[in-house]
């Protein structure tokens, strides 16, 4: 179990230059992806990953899931993220886990991936498409996917109608683009990109953990405790920033209209 060092805590004094997502990643907290560990496990279970595969993690963030995947499946993995800060954090995590021989992290735009056609057996992403030009990004994911390869996405999804007021509040609070589709909208997005549906599901369970108890239920008690210790070690002003900017998790829980979808497809 790794806690933040004192030097890492001190670096965060200049957090005003970090975006919301970069700031949260720098705290080494549990994943903010909807559904937590169980949702991620469901996603991975339908991608049929094995040790011979080359896997692309689009929007790898701090590299937590990228490292976990490479260790679990003993596969070659590449993570890309548009944020230089995220790439820096992810590279440190890869090196700390001794995985530099088969895990690579690089800065890249998901709309214009620096890879050849059909280069990857698996392409997956978590809570990333809602921030992108969705059609353009999915076409690019499909381009770098091998014929009959697996593509998977875990995304926030509305059960039915989009709540524009809640979206505006979340975007104003975090400063991040946040525009999930409804469940059927996500399905339409992937199929019109020429992909074949393999597995889809929708749930509202643990969609937005807003308390420590929620976090333990969604993730793992050791990860939750580590995150809590890291937060408690922060200066008061940064703890205040974290509490303020994570209010949207409570809003989502109270609103009750937003869930998450797991979308697994096959390449043509």
C-alpha positions, 0 to 999 in steps of 0.5 A: 500500500503506497501513501503520498510522500511528504515531498509529493504532498508539498508539490500539491501546494501549487495545485491551481495549475492542475485541472480537476482530473489532474488534481484528483489523479495526483492524490492517488485516490481510488478510481472515479470511474462509475461503478467502481471495481465491479464495473471494471471487472465486468468490462474486462471480463468481456474483452477476452484479454490474454498474454499474447494481446497488445492492449491500448488504454485510451485516457489512461490517466494516472495509470492505475488500471493500466498497470493492474491490467498488464500485471494481471494478464501479462500482456503488452499494454500502451496507455495514452492521455492528452494531459502531460501531467497524467502521463508523468504520473502514469510513467512513474507508476509503471516504473515503480512497478517494474513494468517498463519492458511491456508497458508504455505511456505516451501523450496523444490525442484520442481523436488522432491516435499515433498508431497504425491501422489494426495495431491493437487486439484490445482497445478500451476506455473508461469515462473518456468518451463523454469528454470527446467528439464521440463519433470522431474518437470511436472511428479512431478507436475502430481504425487502430483495432484489429479485425475481430478485435475487442473494443470496450468502454465504461461510461456514465449514461443516462437511463432516459432523458438527459438532465441538462441542468445537472450537466451544466452544474457539473461542468461549472464546478469541475471545469471539465467537459461532461456530456454522457449520452443515454444508454441507447445513444451510446449503443447507437454511437458504436454500431454506426461506427461499424462495430458489432455488439458483443455485450452491453449492460446498464446499472445505477449501482455505485454510480458515484461514490460520495462517502467513504462507505460508498467508496469501500463498497465500490472499490476496495477497503485498502484502496479507500483507506489509502486514499483517505490517508493521502487526503488527510495529509494534504494542507487544509486548502487542498482538502477544501478544494477536493471536498468542493470539487467532488460535490458533483458525486453527491449531486449525481446520487441525489438526482438518480437519473444517471447510471453507467453503461458497459459497452463491448464490441467487436471489430469488423 
